[in-house]
Amino acid sequence: MRIAKVYHNKRLAGTLMQHHSKSYEFCYEDDWFLNASMPAISLTLPKTQQSYYSDHLFPFFFNMLSEGVNRKLQCRQLKIDEHDYFGLLLATAGKDTIGAITIKPVENP
């Protein structure tokens, strides 16, 4: 299992997990979910439920990845399989992202 913390403007909003079965789970932190003044991180992950499950990387997170030649170059330089979207997200979405969301890997969960 691989785990990442999801931050909204440097405040912890939730946890993104890739399970061994290659399924995914996103869960809002309790404080974030219960605080009505905190926004949903995405229109596709509204705060109507605390946990979401998917058989593929959620489109919101997938769309944070680069495309085309840039993705190929990143994968080659970082030695990441081009189809390891979660690994690429962990390696590239920790800084300098467009928008308010950043992703930080959790080491040794």
Summary of the structure (lengths in Angstrom):
residues: 109
radius of gyration: 13.7
end to end distance: 8.0
largest distance: 42.2
contacts: 272
relative contact order: 0.22
helix: 26%
strand: 27%
